[in-house]
Amino acid sequence: MKKTLLGVLLLGSSLFAEVTNVTVTPKFVNSTKLKIIDIRTKSEWRETGVVKDSYPLTFFNEKGNYDIDGFLNSLNKIVKKDEKFALICRTGSRTGMVSNFLGNKLNYHVVNLKGGIMKLMREGYKAVPYKSKN
């Protein structure tokens, strides 16, 4: 039910999108000054590694559930409400939904990195190993 509700909210919000969509490239990642928030799961971070200096912050867990309040609480410790930042996931599907939600419903300044970490790695990007803070 939660997943369906979020899907409806995000679909509706995409009609009025003011989110910046960028097809991710190694050059963009290596040269950007934006904070990059990696919304994948811990197991995905371990599998592929992460973008250097990115901030691992899961949105959907392995079962597809989410905790919006918990996510926003953690996000707000990383970025200011008026600060532009980027979101990355595995292929860009989750960041598309989450970017539209954050940008259009909550007025964050979000850059959706289309293609995700898998596109980066196909183009030769070398991810760094994920290091758990726990």
PyMOL commands that set and color helices and strands:
alter all, ss='L'
color gray80, all
select helices_A, chain A and resi 2-14+26-31+42-48+68-78+93-105+116-122
alter helices_A, ss='H'
color red, helices_A
select strands_A, chain A and resi 20-23+35-38+55-56+84-88+109-114
alter strands_A, ss='S'
color yellow, strands_A
deselect
rebuild
show_as cartoon
